[in-house]
Amino acid sequence: MPRFLARSAVSAIITMLLVSIALFSLIEVGSGDITVKILGVFSTPEQRESYRRQLGLDASVQQRYADWLAGSDWRAENEVGYDLVAVSNLATGELEWWADTPDGLARWSMEDGVLYIQYRQDDGSASAKVAVTTDVWQTDELGNEFFWGVDNNNNAVKWVQGSGEAVYVLTKAGLREEAGDGPVQYIPLKKGMMRGDPGESLQTGRPVAITLLPRLRNTLVLALVAFIVVMPLALIFGIWAGINEGRFIDRFISVTSLGATATPEFVTGIFLILILGIWLEVVPAVAIFDSADAIFENPALLVLPVLTLTAVELGYVARMTRASMVEVMDTPYIRTAIIKGMPKRRVVFRHALRNALLAPITIIMLHVNWLIGGIVVVEVIFGYPGLGKYVYDAAIFGDFNAVEAAAMITVIIAVATRLLGDLAYTFLNPRIRYS
């Protein structure tokens, strides 16, 4: 067993690495020019180029992948010359990057050719800007004077004295041009996916980790409730149909299950809204999530999404369980036990059930992945603020940081559930051993 677990861990790491490479490559190819989606089609090439540098998109694909996976602070420290530390903002909880200088945590800014520095105070605020009086400028091979520092937007930036670089800053009122000696190079600072910081959401301007975790929590709650409702019922109906093969109850469960599974989620959801929400008025027809904890404050918001998932999942798992149960009940050892006069209930629960559950366990583990990452349609129909809708909105916008992070979470869950499924086999069938 230890060797099996070690091999599984190595296999999981390799799988996630290969998936991350494929995912990053596909999103890089398919996302298009994100600056057009953010700035609009009427933005000028100069504006888009300025914003592209601010996002770090001028770096190579390999470098952006390394930054996304392992973080960009490693290479930024080599340029800045100081250790870079991420400190939580006391008001928002978001990370702020500072350079750890001998005089304290510092940031820099450039105004009218003058370099300013400010320090982080004990209460989390920044001190007043002070002009840098010491000679901190370096000279490159072309004779240009440059300085690397950390700006107020969580970037490691390179200023070149006298460059006259214009910077276009995106505000709520639109683009604003900041003339003067703007940075000529940016390294957006992040810890990387491996350390729980996949970067900033391009759609919201906030860290992906902060915006993603509440959505993941909501989906986990929805998936857990649906799993608790669906799986026991599916197993019961499947076993019941399997031990009554050819009878009315078997046909009824099989036909009903097939109809429920064949009906698309959006059709089931709309029917449930019409019947339970509008005609009978037993649950809210419109789900309004006015706070992050709305599903805990009003659990009725979960009823329609859970019923939709139940209708789709129940039939599929029940049919798989029924087929497995029919196969096991037709084996020689089961027929022998029945012929010898052993009570049918004992035959089913003591001898047939464990072997019959081997195939459904695989299906159940696969459907756990679907419940976590594949319920986009259900979440969009009911406006449920979960992981599926988060991925959908981010993909439409082209927010590759958010899409990549959410997709990798579903990959991690898929790998974990596969391992749990393998371990479950050893309990259901003692003959299975892992070496």
N, C-alpha and C positions, 0 to 999 in steps of 0.2 A: 504493500500500500504506500509506504513513503516514496519508493521509487516511482510509482505511478503518479503520485501527487507532484513530485519534482518534474517529471516529464510533462505533465499537464501544465504546470506553471510556465515552463520554457516554451511549450507550444503556444500557450495563450499570449505570451509576450511577443513571440514571432508573428503570430496572427495579427495582433493589434498594430504592430509596427508596419506590416505589409498593408493592412487596411488603411492605416493613416497616410501612407505614401500614395496609395491609389485614390483615396478620398481627396487629399490635398491637390493631387494632379487634376482630377476631374473638375473640382471647383475652380481651380486656376484657369482651366480651359473654358469652362462653361459660364463663368460669372460675368464675362464681358468687362467693359470699362465701368467700374463702380463709381468713378468720379462723375460720370454723366448722370447716374441715378441719384446721386447725392446733390449735385450742384444744378442739375437741370440741363436740358438740351441747348439752352441759349447761353450757357457759359462759354467763355473763350478758351482757346487752347492754352493760353498762358495761365488762366485761372485753374484749369484742370491739371496742368503740369505742376503748379505750386501745391495744390492739394494732394496730388499723387505723391509728391516728396514727403509731405507731412504724414501721410499714411505709411510711409516706408515702402511703397510699391516700386520705387526705383531700384531697389536691391534685386539681386538675382533670385530665381525661383528656389534654388537650393538654400540660399541664405534665409529666405523667408520661411521655408519649411523648418530649418534648424531653429530659428527664432520662435516659431509657433510651438514646436515640440519641447525644446529645452530652455527657452527664454532668451531674451536679447540682452539682459543685463551683463552677461559674461563678456561679450565683445564690447559693449558700451564702456565698461570699466577700463578696458585697455585704452580707449580713446580719451576718456575723461581724466584718467590718472588717479581717481579716488574710488574707494568702495562705494557702491550704490546700494542704498537701503530703501525698502518699501515700508512706510509707516501708515497705519490706519488713520484716516481722518476721523476725528472724534465726533463730528456732526453727521457725516454721511456713511461712515464705515468703509468708504472706498480707499484704495491704496494711493498714497502719494509718494513719489520718488524723490529722494534727496541724495546729494553727494556728501559723504562723510569726511569732511575736511578737518584739519586740526583745530579749527575755531568753532566747529559745530556742523550741524546738518545745513547745507547751503543749496541755493538755487541762483541762477543768473538770468539776466535779461539785457537786451541791447536797445538803447534809445538814442537816436541822433548821434550815432558813432561812439557813444559812451557805454562802457560795460558796467552794469550794476550787479550787486550781490545782496542777497537777503538770507537771513537765518531762521530756522524753525525754533520757536520759543516753547517753553514748557507747557503752555496751555494749548499747543497745537497750531497756533496762528503763526504767521510769518512776520518778521520784523520789517521795519521800514527799509526801503532800498538805499543802499550806500554805494557810491561810485568806487570802483576798484582802483586803488592807487598804485599797487605794486605791478610790476611788469609780468603779466601772465601770458602774454602773447608769444606764440611760437612761429617760426619761419619755415615754410616748406621749400622744396627744391626749386620752385619758381620765384622765390622771394616774397611770396604773399604771407602776411601775418594772419594767423588763425588761432582760434581758441575753442576747445570743446568744453561744454558744460551741460547742466541739466536745467531745462526751462520750466515754466510754470504749468505746462501741459503734459507733464510726464514723458518728455522726450529727452534723449541725449542729442544735443544739437551742435553743429559746427558753424561758428561765425567766422567770416573772412573780412578783415578790416578794409573798408573802402569799396566793398563789392557793390553796394547800392542795391542789394537784392530786395525786390518787392515781395511781400507775403500777403496772400489772400486768406483771411480768417473767416470761417463760417459762423455766423451769429443767427439768432432768431429772426432778425430783420433781413437776413441775406448775407451775401459776401461783402466783406469790408477789406479794402486794401490798406495795408500798413506799409507805408513807404519807409525807406531807410535801409540800414544794414541788417536785413533779415538773415536767418540761418540759410546756409546753402546745402546742408545735409541734415537729415533727421534719422534717429533710431528710436522708434516707439518702444518704450520700456515695458516689459512684461516678464513674468517668471516662467511662462511656458505651460503647455498642457500637462506635462509631467508633474508640475508643482501646483497645479490647480488654478493657473491664471492664463487662459488662452488669449487674452488681449481685450481690447475695447470693442464693444458693439458699434458698428458703423451706423446702425439705424437709430439707436438711442443715445449714443455718445457716452454710455456707462459701461463699466466692466462687465464682460459676459458672465463671469462667475456670479455676480450679484443678481443679474437679471434672470439667469438660467436656473439657479437653485430653487427659487419659489415655484417655477414652472415644473421642475422635476418633482418637487414634493407633491404638487397637485396631481400630477399624472400617477405617481406612486399610490396616492390615496385612491384615485379612481380605479387603477388597475388592481389594487388589493381588494377593494370592495367587490369588483366584478369577479375576481378570481374566487373569492369566498362564496359568492353566489353561484357562479357558473360551474366550477369543477365538481363539487359534490353532487349537484343535480345531474350533470352530464354523466358522471360515473354511475349514479343510481339508475338513470334511465337506460344507459347502455347495457349495464348488467341485467336489468330487468328484461330488456328486449332480447338479450342474448340467450337467457335461459328459457325464454318462451318463443324460440325461433318458429316462424310460420304461423303463429297465432295472431289474433286480432290486435293485441297490445303491441306486439312486435311490429306489425304493419303500420299501426297508428303512429308509434314513436318514430319509425324510419321515415315515413312520408312527411310527418310534421317537421322532423329534423332537417330533411332535405330541403323543404320549402323555406325554412328559416335561414339556412345556410346560403341558399341561392339568392335570397333577397339582398340587394345592396344595402350597406349601412345607411346611406342617406335616405333611401325609401323607408326603411324601418323607422328611422328617427323622425321623419316627417309624419308618418302615420301615428306614432306615439304622441307627438306634439298635438296633432289634431284630436285624437281620441281622449287622452288623459289630461292634456293641458287646456284645450279649448272647449270640447264638448262636455266632459265630465268635471273639469276644473278641480281635479284632485291634487295636481302638482303645478308649479309655475310653468306656464307655456313659454315664457321668455326668461332665460337665466341671466340675471344681472349680478356680476361679480364686482361689487363696489369697494372691496377691500381685499387684502392679501389672504385673510383668514375667512373669506365669505363661505367656503364650503364647510367650515367648522361651526360657523355661526348659524347657518341655515342648511342642514344636511339634505333638505328636500331638493336642492340643486343637483344632487347626485342621482336622483331617481331615474330620470329619462336617459342620461348617458349610460347608466349601469344596465337598464333594461334593453337598450339598443345593443350593447356589447353582449348581453346575455343571449339575445335572440340569434346573434351571429355565431357566437362561440359554442353555445349549448349543443346545437345540432351537429356540428363538426366533431366535437370530442365524443358525443354520445354515439355517433355512427362508428367511429374508430373503436370505441370500447365494445360496442355490440359485435363488430366483426371479429375482434380478438376473442371475445367471450364465446362466440359460436365455434370458432376454431378449437379452443381449448376444450369445450364441452364435447367435442366430437373425437377427442383423443382416446386411445384404448384404455389408459389407466382410469379415466373418468367413467367410461362405460362399464368397466369392470367393477368399480366401486358401487355404481348404481345397481348393477345386476346382483351384487352380493347383498343388497338390501340396506346399504348405508343411507341414512336420511339425506334427502336431496340438499337440504339447507347446509348440512355438514360438508357434503361434497363440494358445494359451491364456495362456501366461505373458507374452508380449510385447505382444499386442494386446488380448485380451479382459479380462484380469484387472484392469487399472487402471480401465477403465470400469465393470466389474462391481462394484468395491469402493466406488463413489461412494454408492450407497444404503446398504450396510451400515455405512459410516462414520457416517452419521447415527444409525443404530440403536445402534451401539456407544457413541457419545457420550451418547446418552440413557440407556443402561444403565449407564454409569459413574455417573450421578446416582443411579440406582436402587440400585446397589451401595453407595453412600455413605449415602444417607438412607432407603432404602426396604426395608431388610432387617430390619425390626422383628420379623417373625414368626420368622425364622431365629435371631435373637439371643435372643429370648424362649424359644424351644424349648430351646436349648442353654445357656441362662444365660450367654450370651457378653456380657461387660461392654463393649459398644460404644455407638456413638452412637444406634442405633435403640432399644435397650433403655433408654437414658438418656432419650430423648424420651418413650417409652411410660410409664416410671415417673413422670416429671415431669408429663405430661399427666393421668395418673390422680390425682395428688396435687393438681393445680392450680398447680404451680410455674411461674408465667408467665415469670419471669426466665429460667429454664432452658430452657423451651420456645422462647421467642423467640430466644434466643441460638443454640440448636441448629438451629432452622429457618433462621435467616439464614445459618448456615454452609453448609447445603445449597443455599441460593439462590446464594451466592457460587460454590460448586463448579459449579452448573448453568450459570451465566453463563460461567464460565471454560471449561468443556468445550464449550459452544456455539461460543465463539471459536476454540478449538483445532480443532473440526470444520470450521469455515469455512476456516481456514488449511490444513488437510489437503487440501481440495479442490484448491488451487492446485498441489500436488505430484502429485496423481493425474491431473489434467487441466490441461495447460498452457494450454488455451484459456480457462480461467476466469481473469479478472483483476479485481482490486478497485481502483477509482479513488476 
